[in-house]
Each structure stands twice: as structure tokens, then as C-alpha cells.
Amino acid sequence: MAIQRSVTHKLIHAHLLEGDMTPGQEIGLRIDQTLTQDATGTLVMLELEAMGLERVQTEVSVQYVDHNMLQTDFKNPDDHLFLHSACQHFGIWYSRPGNGVSHAVHMERFGKPGKSLAGSDSHTPAAGSMGMLAFGSGGLDIAFIMAGEPLYLKMPKVLGVELVGTLPAWVSAKDVVLEMLRRYNVKGCRGMIVEYHGPGLANLSAMDRHVIANMGAELGATTTVFPSDAETRRFLKAQQREADWQELVADPDAPYDVVDRIDLSTLVPLIACPSSPGNVVPVREVEGRPIYQSYIGSSANPGLRDFWITAEIVKGRRAHDRVSLDINPTSRALIENLAKLGSFQQLIAAGARFHQAGCNGCIGMGQAPATNQISLRTVPRNFPGRSGTKDDLVYLVSPETAAASALTGHITDPRDLEKLFGMSCPTFREPAEQAINRDILAPPASSPGVSLQRGPNIKALPQFDDLNDFYVVPALLKVGDNVSTDEILMAGSKALPFRSNIPAISQYAYFAIDEGFAPRAHVAKERWGGHVIVAGDNYAQGSSREHAALAPRYLGQVAVIAKSYARIGWQNLANFGILPLEFVDPKDYDAIEQDDIFAFDDLRLAVASGEVIVARNQRLRSEIRLVHRLSERQVRALLAGGLINQFRQQHLLETPIE
């Protein structure tokens, strides 16, 4: 009898190189495509250079410039030139500044059902919307994949979510994923792939599915998967790529490890309140609160429909005089299509502020809200300070809620537009002909003699020592649950221009939590030889930005002691030689105070053997028991001081990392 498989299991089975499909076991997957963006891609290119790679080994690798386009001095434009030269050197496609947000553009130009994709951006799973197996990961993992290595991860369980019914008027795909966040919060889907199936899919477009798959990252999910069906085929036909379509659906009796069901017809407009994507309530519960900003765009709502419906809602009206209506288009092609439909003019006439195509305010690069003022955003995340304003009040909403609230000046359930303005919910119909995004530069067939073009802000990667046997180090910081990578290494226009300069960007480590952390870490490194930090559950959730491991490592971080970790953050720690430890008894967390001194003995042996690791708290004169959950492969790299050290040792590289 033939094995009945879900779409997820079909994709993993087709790409499995190492291990078996037992949940919790490490597997190695063949990756067909990679995606890098400029906030993480500069390090990836430096890592490829350090590895001595001549040309990427994947079917397709694409470098996008969408995050750091705010050119207040030379740093960002210098990095753009560096990335372009690196693409020419290594054989990578290059999407120029202003061309568009990576996830939507990649789906349009390169996405293929049945293929695998890994990206140095945590929202890479958006490509799961079209039947791809797509993972976000740290940049070093992506560099190794580009060199022809597998992607390693622990085999997830599969959560099968059956969708039935049809979305009501004024409710859209953003409300579907907000409903998932209402049910599971930001860590409820860790160790799982979310696969959507059922008759309700017929009512969700490919870009609707992109919205849901994109924000699966906020659930803690390893990735999100949709089938490739007639809607996927329609999408690819509109992009003039119908030949790339193949059907990929679950077998009729495919089993799932966990199951759930959403009746789309019962959903209402939802909103994630500050400052977590999991803090979800119906809009009705918070309506009436005055707003300062209404922001449309980002990888979480990138489709033509999302901007079109905003334009239809505000057509013939003006945004409230207290509200900044910010439009962040997803690509140049989208702007062309908005212009053809008349939506561009409608938005401008309504008082909207148009920004260049890219991530922009989503990553804190412009459009920062005023202090203690409410900003409604269609972005995927509202972690504290991510907007660029320390005391921000960011709510995550659908385009319908954002547009309705822009008109009234306060949080408004879009269903109220019917009584306020006599407005029926606009119905979007995809135009038969659309502008196609072709402004991506192909790599040369070969690239002998192409050198990397470096500006003065691009520095060599730092070199790190192996893990020692003995440490006596302070717990330099104690933090709570769900600390995000934005809090570990801040985003925004102040810090991210130093993304290719680790000594400089390290000064912003934990800045959102403790502005004095970096100076204290320098002192601890001189006096003690390093430090550890103590954390609660789900440490390092959010962005795949490996700077959140690399910068603390530069400052002397030896280990993190946490109750639990987010997947990518955990993997990045190990990649750069920081030991990710977990409490055997989570209650031990409560007794620890910041600046407690911990002593570790025979650490290398304990790590290698997988034994319980004992740390002695010198203030309490007590011991805490710790474990790691690293694979044998990860342990070897960690003992060597990180993956790059291990690679250099294996290949007997004698030259310093450049």
C-alpha cells in the first residue's frame, strides 16, 4: 500500500540527503535556491570569500537590496556596490535598490513549486505559499548552502490546518494569520511546519497565501507550506511563467502530527497590540484609540490587492489631519500596476506619503512614529523599538483596518465604514495584464578577475578562539521571555549600516535592553575573559540576523543559559561558537541575579559527551544543571570555536579571514 503523504512530507522526502524523517532528529536537506538581503548578505559574501568559494553551487541564488536603502552617508551605498561586485564574482543574481522586497519579488520571478529555498531572512517561508519548501536561516548556514552543503535542521512535526468556508467582507488574509497567532502566540508552533489544506484554500489567492506563510515565522514555526494548485498556476501564468507550474497536493488520507481547523467565515478583523505579534484581540476591543500613523506595505502584505483596496477605501476622501498615511510599495512593478489602475493617484489625492519600494520602516529605516503615539502597520513584527522609536506603540493590522483608521483618525473596525460612509467592501479582481518585474541583473556566465569592491566600512570578519575547558565569568545580563533579535542587536538606521563592520555594530548589542551593555562586556572580557547571559523562554525569536550572535561573540559571550530558544537564534549561536545551554530545572532561573559569577570546569568534555553541564554560582554557593541539544555535527563546530573555524581547520587554511 502506497504511503500517504502531506505536501510537507513530499517536499522533505524529495530533498532529503541525510537522516530520517523522525521528528526531533537532525536531517540534511538539498537546497535548490538561496535568497539573501542586504542586512544579512554582506556577511554572507564575506563568509563565501573566507571559504575560498569561486562560484555558487545552487540552481539559483539571488541577492536583494531592500532593507538598508536610507543613504544618509557612504555606508549603505558602499555596501550596495560591494554586493553587486560579489554577485558578479560568485555568480549570483542581483536585485538593485528600489527594485522591491525580496520575498514578493522572489515569488514572482524565481519561485517554483516543488523546489527548496533557504534565505538569510526569517520571512523566507513566504515562498511556501506556492508549494515550495522554504526556510529562513542564519547567513553562515546560507553561505555553506551556496557552497553546495546541505541545510541542517531538526525534523519538525507537521501541523495540518484545515481551512473551510469563505472570508466575510472586510476580513482578509492578515486576519487569518492573526487568528493563528491568537491561538498559538509567538512560540506555540516551534518545532513544527504549518501546512494549510482544505476547501477554504479555493478562496485564497497566491498573494493571500503569501501573507499567511510570511507571518508563520511569528508563530515560531520552522516554515509554512501550501499546496501548488490551480491558484498557483493562475499566479504563475500572470507572471508569464506558467511552464514552471506543477501540481503538488496532499494525498487524500495524508496524516498530520497535530491538527487544527479554521472556519474562515467566522473570522472578524483582528489586531496585534504592542509589543508582540502574539498579543492579538478583535479590533472591536481596542477601537477608538487615536492614531498617529497608518502604514501600508512590507513583505507581510505585499500584493497588488493590499494597496488597491487601501486606495479604494480612501478614494475621494482625505486621511485624518492627525494621521500620517505611509505607503511602502513592494516593488517597482507594483507601482506601475497601481498607476495603471488609478490607485496611485487615489492614494496621493488622499494625502498618502509614498516611499521607495523596499522594507523601509518595517526594519526601522525611516517612517519612525512619534513618541508614545499609535502606529497601525501591516508589517509582520511589532517588537519593542523595532520601528526606530524607543517608546513606540505599534499595532499589526490588515490593510482594511489600516485604511479605515486612517480616515477616522482612531482605531476603527473596517466593517464600520458601511455605516460611517455608506461604503460597501470593495471586491478586487486581478487585472488580466500586469507589469512584470524583470529588473534583476543576471550573473555573468563566468567571472574571472572580478574583484570585490570594498568601502571603508567593510571590515574583515573577526577570528575567535576555540571553546575553553574552564571559565569563571559573570552573568552580565538577565532577561525574560521572548527576547527578540531586535532587542539583542537593534535594527534601524543607527545600527544596521554597520552590518559589515562587527566591531562597530557590536556596540549596539542588547542596546534596546541595556544601553551600557557593550562597555560592561568589554570590561568583563578584559577581567574575566568573557561573560554569559541568562534568559527565559524563546530566546532570540524574530529576525534571522546572525549579528545577534556574532556581535555578542565579539564582546566575549561564552554561553547563553536559557529556558528555551527560537530555532534560528539557537542555530546562529552554535554556528559562531556560543554555547546555547538550557536549564534542566527551569526554576533555577528564578534564583539567578544579574552579575552573579559562574564557574565551569571540564566544559569541553561535558559538551562533547552530551553530559549534564554543571555551573557553580559563586554568590549562592550552589550548582545549576544545564544541558545542550546540539547534534554531533554542531558540537564539533562549537568546540572549534564556530563553523568558520572548523571549515578552516578542515581545509588547512593558513591565511587570515578577509
C-alpha positions as CSV (number, residue, x, y, z in Angstrom):
1,M,0.0,0.0,0.0
2,A,1.4,3.4,-1.0
3,I,2.4,5.8,1.7
4,Q,0.0,8.7,2.1
5,R,2.0,11.9,2.4
6,S,1.3,15.6,3.1
7,V,2.8,18.2,0.9
8,T,5.4,18.9,3.6
9,H,6.5,15.2,3.7
10,K,6.6,15.0,-0.1
11,L,8.9,18.1,-0.2
12,I,11.2,16.9,2.5
13,H,11.3,13.3,1.1
14,A,12.3,14.7,-2.3
15,H,15.2,16.8,-0.8
16,L,16.4,14.6,2.0
17,L,20.2,13.9,1.9
18,E,20.9,12.9,5.5
19,G,19.0,11.5,8.4
20,D,15.4,10.2,8.5
21,M,12.1,11.9,8.8
22,T,11.6,11.3,12.6
23,P,10.6,14.4,14.4
24,G,13.4,15.8,16.5
25,Q,16.2,14.0,14.6
26,E,18.7,16.1,12.6
27,I,18.2,16.0,8.9
28,G,20.2,17.4,6.0
29,L,18.3,18.8,3.0
30,R,19.3,19.6,-0.5
31,I,18.6,23.3,-1.2
32,D,17.9,24.4,-4.8
33,Q,17.7,28.2,-4.3
34,T,19.0,30.8,-1.9
35,L,17.9,34.3,-1.1
36,T,20.0,36.9,0.7
37,Q,19.1,40.5,1.5
38,D,21.5,43.4,2.2
39,A,21.1,43.5,6.0
40,T,22.5,39.9,6.1
41,G,24.0,39.4,2.7
42,T,27.2,41.4,3.2
43,L,28.3,39.0,5.9
44,V,27.3,36.0,3.6
45,M,29.6,37.4,0.9
46,L,32.4,37.9,3.3
47,E,31.9,34.3,4.5
48,L,32.0,33.0,1.0
49,E,35.2,34.8,0.4
50,A,36.6,33.4,3.7
51,M,35.7,29.9,2.5
52,G,37.5,30.4,-0.8
53,L,34.4,29.7,-2.9
54,E,34.7,30.6,-6.6
55,R,31.1,30.2,-7.7
56,V,27.9,29.2,-6.0
57,Q,26.7,25.7,-6.4
58,T,22.9,26.2,-6.2
59,E,20.5,26.3,-9.1
60,V,19.6,29.9,-8.4
61,S,21.0,32.4,-5.8
62,V,19.6,35.9,-5.6
63,Q,20.9,38.9,-3.7
64,Y,18.3,41.6,-2.9
65,V,18.8,45.1,-1.7
66,D,15.7,46.0,0.1
67,H,16.5,46.7,3.8
68,N,19.2,49.4,4.0
69,M,18.4,51.9,1.3
70,L,18.4,55.0,3.5
71,Q,21.5,56.8,2.2
72,T,22.5,59.3,4.9
73,D,26.2,58.8,4.3
74,F,28.5,56.4,2.4
75,K,27.9,53.2,4.3
76,N,24.8,51.8,2.7
77,P,25.7,52.8,-0.9
78,D,29.2,51.4,-0.4
79,D,27.6,48.1,0.7
80,H,25.4,48.1,-2.4
81,L,28.5,48.4,-4.7
82,F,30.1,45.6,-2.6
83,L,27.1,43.3,-3.0
84,H,26.9,44.0,-6.8
85,S,30.6,43.1,-7.2
86,A,30.2,40.0,-5.1
87,C,27.2,38.8,-7.2
88,Q,29.4,39.2,-10.3
89,H,32.2,37.4,-8.6
90,F,30.3,34.4,-7.2
91,G,27.6,34.1,-9.9
92,I,24.5,35.5,-8.1
93,W,21.5,37.4,-9.4
94,Y,21.3,41.0,-8.2
95,S,18.2,43.0,-7.4
96,R,19.1,46.6,-7.2
97,P,18.0,49.2,-4.5
98,G,14.4,50.2,-5.0
99,N,13.5,47.2,-7.1
100,G,11.5,45.6,-4.4
101,V,11.1,43.5,-1.3
102,S,12.9,40.2,-1.6
103,H,10.1,37.8,-0.7
104,A,7.5,39.1,-3.0
105,V,9.9,39.6,-5.9
106,H,11.4,36.2,-5.5
107,M,8.0,34.6,-5.5
108,E,7.2,36.4,-8.7
109,R,10.4,35.8,-10.6
110,F,12.1,32.7,-9.2
111,G,9.6,30.7,-7.1
112,K,8.8,27.2,-8.4
113,P,6.5,24.6,-6.8
114,G,8.4,21.6,-5.6
115,K,11.7,23.4,-5.2
116,S,13.5,24.2,-1.9
117,L,14.7,27.7,-0.8
118,A,16.8,28.9,2.1
119,G,17.2,32.5,2.8
120,S,19.1,34.7,5.3
121,D,15.9,36.3,6.3
122,S,13.4,34.8,8.7
123,H,10.4,35.5,6.4
124,T,11.8,33.3,3.6
125,P,9.0,30.8,4.4
126,A,6.7,33.2,2.5
127,A,7.6,31.1,-0.6
128,G,5.8,28.2,1.0
129,S,2.7,30.0,-0.4
130,M,3.3,28.4,-3.8
131,G,4.3,24.8,-2.8
132,M,7.9,25.4,-2.0
133,L,9.9,24.1,0.9
134,A,11.4,27.4,2.2
135,F,13.4,28.1,5.3
136,G,14.8,31.2,7.0
137,S,18.3,30.7,8.4
138,G,21.4,32.4,9.6
139,G,23.7,33.8,7.0
140,L,26.5,31.3,7.7
141,D,24.1,28.4,7.0
142,I,23.2,30.1,3.7
143,A,26.9,30.6,2.8
144,F,27.5,26.9,3.3
145,I,24.4,26.0,1.2
146,M,25.7,28.3,-1.6
147,A,29.0,26.3,-1.4
148,G,27.0,23.1,-2.0
149,E,26.4,21.9,1.6
150,P,23.0,20.7,2.9
151,L,20.8,22.7,5.2
152,Y,20.7,21.0,8.6
153,L,17.8,21.2,11.0
154,K,15.8,19.0,13.3
155,M,12.9,17.2,11.6
156,P,9.8,19.1,12.6
157,K,6.3,17.8,13.3
158,V,3.6,18.9,10.9
159,L,0.6,20.9,12.0
160,G,-2.2,20.4,9.5
161,V,-4.6,23.3,9.5
162,E,-7.8,22.7,7.6
163,L,-9.4,25.8,6.1
164,V,-13.1,25.8,5.4
165,G,-15.6,28.5,4.4
166,T,-15.1,31.9,2.8
167,L,-13.8,35.1,4.4
168,P,-16.5,37.7,5.2
169,A,-16.5,41.2,3.8
170,W,-13.8,43.4,5.4
171,V,-11.8,40.4,6.6
172,S,-8.6,39.3,4.7
173,A,-5.6,37.0,4.8
174,K,-3.9,39.1,7.5
175,D,-6.8,38.3,9.8
176,V,-6.2,34.6,9.1
177,V,-2.6,34.6,10.3
178,L,-3.6,36.9,13.2
179,E,-6.1,34.3,14.2
180,M,-3.3,31.7,14.2
181,L,-1.3,34.0,16.4
182,R,-4.2,34.4,18.7
183,R,-4.3,30.6,19.1
184,Y,-0.6,29.8,19.3
185,N,1.1,33.0,20.2
186,V,4.8,33.5,19.2
187,K,6.1,30.2,20.4
188,G,3.3,27.7,20.0
189,C,4.4,26.4,16.7
190,R,8.1,25.9,17.5
191,G,9.4,22.6,16.1
192,M,6.5,22.4,13.6
193,I,5.8,23.1,9.9
194,V,2.4,24.5,9.4
195,E,0.6,23.1,6.4
196,Y,-2.7,24.6,5.2
197,H,-5.2,22.4,3.3
198,G,-8.9,22.1,2.8
199,P,-11.7,23.6,0.6
200,G,-11.2,27.1,2.0
201,L,-8.0,27.4,0.0
202,A,-10.0,27.9,-3.1
203,N,-10.9,31.4,-1.8
204,L,-7.3,32.5,-1.1
205,S,-5.1,33.9,-3.8
206,A,-1.4,33.2,-4.1
207,M,-0.6,36.5,-2.5
208,D,-3.2,35.9,0.3
209,R,-1.3,32.7,1.0
210,H,2.0,34.7,1.0
211,V,0.6,36.9,3.8
212,I,-0.1,33.8,5.9
213,A,3.1,32.0,5.1
214,N,5.2,35.1,5.7
215,M,4.0,35.6,9.2
216,G,4.3,31.9,10.1
217,A,7.7,33.0,11.3
218,E,6.0,34.9,14.1
219,L,4.4,31.7,15.3
220,G,7.8,30.2,15.8
221,A,7.2,27.7,13.0
222,T,10.0,26.2,11.1
223,T,8.2,27.0,7.9
224,T,4.7,27.1,6.3
225,V,3.6,25.1,3.3
226,F,0.6,25.4,1.0
227,P,-0.2,23.1,-1.9
228,S,0.5,24.0,-5.5
229,D,-2.9,24.0,-7.2
230,A,-5.0,25.9,-9.8
231,E,-4.5,29.2,-8.0
232,T,-0.7,28.7,-8.0
233,R,-1.0,28.0,-11.7
234,R,-3.0,31.2,-12.3
235,F,-0.4,33.2,-10.4
236,L,2.5,31.9,-12.4
237,K,0.5,32.4,-15.7
238,A,0.0,36.1,-14.7
239,Q,3.8,36.3,-14.2
240,Q,4.3,34.7,-17.6
241,R,5.9,31.6,-16.0
242,E,3.1,29.0,-16.4
243,A,5.7,26.5,-17.6
244,D,7.2,26.5,-14.1
245,W,4.0,25.2,-12.5
246,Q,3.5,21.7,-11.3
247,E,0.7,20.3,-9.2
248,L,1.7,19.4,-5.6
249,V,-1.1,18.4,-3.2
250,A,-1.5,16.3,-0.2
251,D,-2.6,12.7,-0.6
252,P,-6.3,12.1,0.3
253,D,-5.6,10.5,3.7
254,A,-2.3,12.2,4.5
255,P,-1.7,12.1,8.3
256,Y,-0.6,15.1,10.3
257,D,1.2,15.1,13.7
258,V,-1.1,17.8,15.0
259,V,-4.4,19.1,13.5
260,D,-6.4,22.3,13.7
261,R,-9.3,23.8,11.8
262,I,-10.3,27.4,10.9
263,D,-13.7,28.3,9.5
264,L,-12.9,31.4,7.5
265,S,-16.5,32.6,7.6
266,T,-16.4,33.1,11.4
267,L,-13.3,35.4,11.4
268,V,-13.5,39.1,12.3
269,P,-11.0,41.9,11.9
270,L,-8.1,41.3,14.3
271,I,-5.2,43.4,15.7
272,A,-1.9,42.5,17.4
273,C,-1.4,45.1,20.2
274,P,2.0,46.3,21.4
275,S,4.5,44.9,21.6
276,S,4.2,41.3,20.3
277,P,2.7,39.7,17.2
278,G,1.0,37.3,19.6
279,N,-0.9,39.9,21.5
280,V,-4.0,39.5,19.3
281,V,-7.5,40.7,20.1
282,P,-10.5,41.7,17.9
283,V,-10.3,45.3,16.6
284,R,-13.6,45.9,18.5
285,E,-11.8,45.6,21.8
286,V,-9.4,48.5,21.1
287,E,-11.4,50.7,18.7
288,G,-11.5,54.4,19.4
289,R,-7.9,54.9,20.4
290,P,-6.4,57.8,18.5
291,I,-3.6,57.0,16.0
292,Y,-0.6,58.9,14.6
293,Q,0.3,56.7,11.7
294,S,-1.2,54.2,9.3
295,Y,1.4,52.2,7.3
296,I,0.6,50.0,4.3
297,G,3.2,47.6,2.8
298,S,6.0,45.2,3.7
299,S,6.6,41.6,3.0
300,A,3.6,40.7,5.2
301,N,1.1,42.5,2.9
302,P,2.9,42.8,-0.4
303,G,0.2,42.1,-3.0
304,L,-1.4,44.4,-5.5
305,R,-4.7,43.8,-3.8
306,D,-3.5,45.1,-0.5
307,F,-2.6,48.5,-1.9
308,W,-5.6,48.5,-4.3
309,I,-8.2,48.0,-1.5
310,T,-6.5,50.8,0.5
311,A,-6.8,53.1,-2.4
312,E,-10.5,52.2,-2.9
313,I,-11.3,52.8,0.8
314,V,-9.7,56.3,0.8
315,K,-10.8,57.2,-2.7
316,G,-12.4,60.7,-2.8
317,R,-11.6,61.3,0.9
318,R,-8.6,62.6,2.8
319,A,-6.7,60.9,5.6
320,H,-7.4,62.5,9.0
321,D,-5.3,65.6,9.7
322,R,-3.7,63.9,12.6
323,V,-2.6,60.8,10.6
324,S,0.5,60.1,8.5
325,L,-0.7,57.7,5.8
326,D,2.5,55.9,4.7
327,I,2.6,53.8,1.6
328,N,5.5,51.5,1.2
329,P,5.2,49.8,-2.1
330,T,6.7,46.3,-2.5
331,S,8.3,46.7,-5.9
332,R,8.7,48.9,-8.9
333,A,6.3,46.7,-10.9
334,L,3.7,47.2,-8.2
335,I,4.0,50.9,-8.5
336,E,3.5,50.6,-12.3
337,N,0.4,48.5,-11.7
338,L,-1.0,50.9,-9.2
339,A,-0.5,53.7,-11.7
340,K,-2.3,51.7,-14.5
341,L,-5.3,51.0,-12.2
342,G,-5.5,54.7,-11.0
343,S,-4.8,53.6,-7.4
344,F,-1.6,55.6,-7.2
345,Q,-3.5,58.8,-7.9
346,Q,-6.2,57.9,-5.4
347,L,-3.7,57.4,-2.7
348,I,-1.8,60.6,-3.4
349,A,-5.1,62.6,-3.5
350,A,-5.9,61.1,-0.1
351,G,-2.8,62.6,1.4
352,A,-0.6,59.5,1.4
353,R,3.2,59.7,1.7
354,F,4.8,57.4,-0.9
355,H,8.2,55.8,-0.1
356,Q,10.6,53.9,-2.3
357,A,10.0,50.2,-2.9
358,G,11.6,48.2,0.0
359,C,11.3,47.2,3.6
360,N,11.9,50.8,4.9
361,G,10.0,51.4,8.2
362,C,9.4,47.7,8.8
363,I,13.1,47.4,9.8
364,G,13.3,50.9,11.3
365,M,14.7,52.5,8.2
366,G,12.5,55.6,8.1
367,Q,8.9,56.2,8.9
368,A,9.5,56.1,12.7
369,P,6.4,57.1,14.7
370,A,6.3,59.8,17.2
371,T,6.9,59.0,20.9
372,N,4.1,57.2,22.6
373,Q,1.9,57.5,19.6
374,I,0.0,54.7,18.0
375,S,1.2,53.4,14.6
376,L,-1.0,50.9,12.8
377,R,1.1,48.8,10.4
378,T,0.6,45.9,8.0
379,V,4.2,44.7,8.8
380,P,4.9,41.3,10.4
381,R,6.5,42.4,13.7
382,N,6.0,44.9,16.4
383,F,8.8,44.1,18.8
384,P,9.7,47.0,21.2
385,G,11.7,49.7,19.4
386,R,11.9,47.9,16.0
387,S,10.1,50.9,14.4
388,G,13.0,53.2,15.2
389,T,11.2,54.8,18.1
390,K,12.2,53.6,21.6
391,D,8.7,54.1,23.2
392,D,6.7,53.0,20.2
393,L,3.1,51.7,20.2
394,V,2.9,49.6,17.1
395,Y,-0.2,47.5,16.3
396,L,-0.3,44.9,13.5
397,V,-3.4,45.1,11.3
398,S,-4.8,44.3,7.9
399,P,-4.9,46.9,5.0
400,E,-8.6,47.3,5.6
401,T,-8.2,48.2,9.2
402,A,-5.2,50.5,8.5
403,A,-7.1,52.3,5.7
404,A,-10.4,52.7,7.7
405,S,-8.4,54.0,10.7
406,A,-6.5,56.5,8.5
407,L,-9.8,58.1,7.6
408,T,-11.3,58.3,11.1
409,G,-8.1,59.1,13.0
410,H,-8.6,56.3,15.5
411,I,-8.6,52.5,15.5
412,T,-11.6,51.5,13.5
413,D,-13.2,48.2,12.7
414,P,-13.4,48.4,8.9
415,R,-16.9,47.0,9.0
416,D,-18.0,50.3,10.4
417,L,-17.2,52.0,7.1
418,E,-20.6,50.8,5.8
419,K,-22.5,53.0,8.4
420,L,-19.9,55.8,8.5
421,F,-19.6,56.4,4.8
422,G,-22.2,54.1,3.2
423,M,-19.3,52.1,1.7
424,S,-19.6,48.5,0.5
425,C,-16.5,46.3,0.8
426,P,-14.5,46.7,-2.5
427,T,-14.1,43.5,-4.5
428,F,-10.7,43.0,-6.1
429,R,-10.3,41.4,-9.5
430,E,-6.8,40.7,-10.7
431,P,-6.1,42.6,-13.9
432,A,-5.6,40.4,-17.0
433,E,-2.4,42.2,-17.9
434,Q,0.2,43.4,-15.3
435,A,3.6,44.9,-15.4
436,I,6.2,42.2,-14.8
437,N,9.3,42.8,-12.6
438,R,12.3,42.0,-14.9
439,D,14.8,44.4,-13.3
440,I,17.1,41.8,-11.8
441,L,20.6,41.6,-13.1
442,A,21.8,38.1,-14.2
443,P,25.3,37.0,-13.2
444,P,27.9,36.6,-15.9
445,A,28.4,33.1,-17.3
446,S,31.9,33.2,-15.8
447,S,33.7,35.8,-13.7
448,P,37.5,35.5,-13.8
449,G,39.2,38.6,-12.4
450,V,36.1,40.2,-10.9
451,S,37.2,41.6,-7.5
452,L,35.1,42.6,-4.5
453,Q,34.6,46.3,-4.3
454,R,35.1,47.4,-0.6
455,G,34.2,50.6,1.1
456,P,36.0,51.7,4.3
457,N,33.1,50.4,6.5
458,I,33.6,46.8,5.3
459,K,35.9,45.0,7.7
460,A,37.3,41.6,7.9
461,L,35.4,39.0,9.9
462,P,36.8,38.7,13.4
463,Q,38.6,35.4,14.4
464,F,37.5,33.6,17.5
465,D,39.2,31.1,19.9
466,D,38.2,27.5,20.5
467,L,35.9,26.7,23.4
468,N,38.0,26.5,26.6
469,D,37.8,23.9,29.4
470,F,37.5,26.3,32.2
471,Y,35.6,29.6,32.6
472,V,34.8,31.9,35.6
473,V,32.6,34.6,34.1
474,P,29.8,36.9,35.1
475,A,26.1,36.7,34.1
476,L,26.3,40.1,32.5
477,L,22.5,40.4,31.8
478,K,19.4,38.6,32.9
479,V,16.4,38.9,30.6
480,G,12.9,37.5,30.4
481,D,10.8,35.5,27.9
482,N,10.6,36.1,24.2
483,V,13.6,38.4,23.8
484,S,13.9,39.1,20.1
485,T,16.9,39.5,17.9
486,D,15.9,43.2,17.5
487,E,16.5,43.6,21.3
488,I,19.7,41.6,21.1
489,L,21.1,43.6,18.2
490,M,18.9,46.5,17.3
491,A,17.7,47.2,13.7
492,G,17.2,50.7,12.3
493,S,19.2,53.4,10.7
494,K,21.6,53.9,13.6
495,A,23.0,50.3,13.8
496,L,22.4,48.4,10.6
497,P,24.7,50.5,8.4
498,F,27.5,48.8,10.4
499,R,26.3,45.3,9.4
500,S,29.7,44.5,7.6
501,N,31.7,46.1,10.5
502,I,31.4,43.8,13.5
503,P,33.5,45.8,15.9
504,A,31.3,48.8,15.3
505,I,27.9,47.1,15.3
506,S,28.8,45.2,18.5
507,Q,28.4,48.5,20.4
508,Y,24.7,48.1,19.8
509,A,24.4,44.7,21.4
510,Y,21.5,44.5,23.8
511,F,21.2,48.3,23.4
512,A,17.4,48.2,23.5
513,I,17.6,46.4,26.9
514,D,20.7,48.0,28.4
515,E,22.5,50.9,26.7
516,G,25.5,50.3,28.8
517,F,25.9,46.6,27.9
518,A,28.7,46.9,25.4
519,P,31.1,48.9,27.7
520,R,30.4,46.4,30.5
521,A,31.1,43.5,28.2
522,H,34.4,45.0,27.2
523,V,35.4,45.2,30.9
524,A,34.2,41.6,31.6
525,K,36.2,40.4,28.6
526,E,39.4,42.0,30.0
527,R,38.8,41.0,33.6
528,W,37.1,37.6,33.3
529,G,37.8,36.5,29.7
530,G,34.1,36.8,28.7
531,H,30.5,36.6,30.0
532,V,27.3,34.7,29.9
533,I,23.7,35.9,29.8
534,V,20.6,34.3,31.4
535,A,17.2,34.3,29.6
536,G,13.7,32.9,29.9
537,D,11.7,31.1,27.2
538,N,12.0,31.5,23.4
539,Y,15.3,33.4,23.5
540,A,16.3,35.1,20.1
541,Q,12.9,35.0,18.4
542,G,12.4,37.0,15.3
543,S,14.9,38.0,12.6
544,S,17.5,35.6,11.3
545,R,20.1,38.4,11.7
546,E,23.3,36.5,12.7
547,H,24.7,39.7,14.1
548,A,22.6,38.9,17.2
549,A,25.1,36.1,17.8
550,L,28.2,37.5,16.1
551,A,28.3,40.8,17.9
552,P,27.9,39.3,21.4
553,R,30.6,36.7,20.5
554,Y,32.9,39.6,19.6
555,L,32.2,41.1,23.0
556,G,33.2,37.8,24.7
557,Q,30.0,35.9,25.1
558,V,30.8,32.3,26.0
559,A,27.3,30.9,26.6
560,V,23.6,31.7,26.9
561,I,21.7,30.0,29.7
562,A,18.0,30.0,28.8
563,K,14.8,28.1,29.4
564,S,14.4,27.6,25.6
565,Y,15.3,29.1,22.3
566,A,13.9,30.1,18.9
567,R,15.2,27.8,16.2
568,I,17.2,30.2,14.1
569,G,18.7,32.2,17.0
570,W,19.7,28.9,18.6
571,Q,21.4,27.7,15.5
572,N,23.2,31.0,15.0
573,L,24.7,30.8,18.5
574,A,26.1,27.4,17.8
575,N,27.4,28.5,14.4
576,F,29.5,31.2,15.9
577,G,30.8,29.2,18.9
578,I,28.4,30.4,21.6
579,L,27.2,27.5,23.8
580,P,23.3,27.5,23.9
581,L,22.6,25.9,27.3
582,E,19.2,25.1,28.8
583,F,18.2,24.7,32.5
584,V,17.5,21.1,33.5
585,D,15.2,22.6,36.1
586,P,13.7,25.9,34.8
587,K,13.1,27.0,38.4
588,D,16.8,27.6,38.7
589,Y,16.3,30.7,36.6
590,D,14.5,32.5,39.4
591,A,17.4,32.4,41.9
592,I,20.0,33.9,39.5
593,E,20.8,37.6,39.7
594,Q,22.5,39.8,37.2
595,D,26.3,39.9,37.7
596,D,26.3,36.5,39.5
597,I,29.7,34.8,38.8
598,F,29.5,31.3,37.2
599,A,32.4,28.8,37.1
600,F,32.5,26.0,34.6
601,D,35.0,23.0,34.8
602,D,35.9,20.4,32.1
603,L,33.5,22.1,29.8
604,R,34.8,20.7,26.5
605,L,34.5,17.1,27.8
606,A,31.0,17.7,29.1
607,V,29.9,19.4,25.8
608,A,31.4,16.6,23.7
609,S,29.9,13.8,25.7
610,G,26.5,15.3,26.0
611,E,26.6,15.0,29.8
612,V,24.9,17.4,32.1
613,I,27.0,20.5,32.5
614,V,27.4,21.9,36.0
615,A,27.8,25.7,36.5
616,R,28.7,26.9,40.1
617,N,27.0,30.1,41.2
618,Q,29.7,31.6,43.4
619,R,27.3,34.1,45.2
620,L,24.8,31.4,46.1
621,R,27.5,28.7,46.6
622,S,25.2,26.4,44.6
623,E,25.2,24.5,41.4
624,I,22.8,24.5,38.5
625,R,22.5,21.7,36.0
626,L,22.4,22.5,32.3
627,V,22.1,20.7,29.0
628,H,22.6,21.4,25.3
629,R,20.6,20.0,22.5
630,L,23.3,20.2,19.8
631,S,23.9,17.4,17.3
632,E,27.3,15.8,17.0
633,R,27.9,17.9,13.9
634,Q,27.2,21.1,15.8
635,V,29.3,20.0,18.8
636,R,32.3,19.6,16.5
637,A,31.9,23.1,15.2
638,L,31.3,24.6,18.6
639,L,34.4,23.0,20.1
640,A,36.4,24.5,17.2
641,G,35.0,28.0,18.0
642,G,32.4,28.0,15.3
643,L,31.7,26.8,11.8
644,I,34.2,29.0,10.0
645,N,37.0,27.9,12.4
646,Q,36.0,24.3,11.7
647,F,36.0,24.8,8.0
648,R,39.4,26.5,8.0
649,Q,40.8,23.7,10.1
650,Q,39.4,21.0,7.8
651,H,40.8,22.7,4.8
652,L,44.1,23.7,6.5
653,L,43.6,27.3,5.7
654,E,46.6,29.3,6.9
655,T,45.6,32.7,5.7
656,P,43.6,35.0,7.9
657,I,39.9,35.5,7.1
658,E,39.4,38.5,4.9
